[in-house]
Amino acid sequence: MRIDGELIKGDDAPILRFERVIARPVARVWAALTDASIAKNWLGEVTCDGRVGGRYVIAFREHQSTMDGAITVFEPERVLEYSWDEGPKIPRGTVRWELTPVDGGMRLVLTQTFMRGTAASDVLPFFGGWEAFLDALPDGADRSFVPYRDDKPYAVRYREKFA
């Protein structure tokens, strides 16, 4: 089980960062993030209004919650960035996916930056969720249905890592 996410404490706003090399073409991973018919197989019901100012919404399949954001950067097959709002009890911020072609596939850098004043301890639960989704992404990009992975084992390991 991989737990290679980083917790960066910058300017009173915690940042989660993940970097992966995925053996899939950039176009296929981009489609997994932006095409609702593909995203539903690994992430949930996604609405992606592909433009700056458009909505990016994820209705998570098994978590029975919805993230409603606004797209702040939309550079096809390069960068997708959107605000993160999952309700008043969940820390808000911004999620950024950066995709770069490399030999044998693509490099993905995922960062989630939280609002100033968010405590690092409040963002630790996000690590487990992102790890589970990142592990599912390659199969999802292949248009395969991927059952949700239990993020609790990841979360336990991250609490130990950052304790």
GIQUI-V556682 format. One record per run of one state. SS is the DSSP state (alpha for helix, beta for strand, coil for the rest). FROM is the first residue (numbers start at 1). TO is the last residue. If there is no record, write none. Layout:
BEGIN
SS;FROM;TO
SS;FROM;TO
END
This chain:
BEGIN
coil;1;5
beta;6;10
coil;11;12
beta;13;22
coil;23;25
alpha;26;34
coil;35;35
alpha;36;39
coil;40;43
beta;44;48
coil;49;54
beta;55;60
coil;61;65
beta;66;75
coil;76;78
beta;79;84
coil;85;92
beta;93;102
coil;103;104
beta;105;114
coil;115;119
alpha;120;141
coil;142;151
alpha;152;161
coil;162;163
END
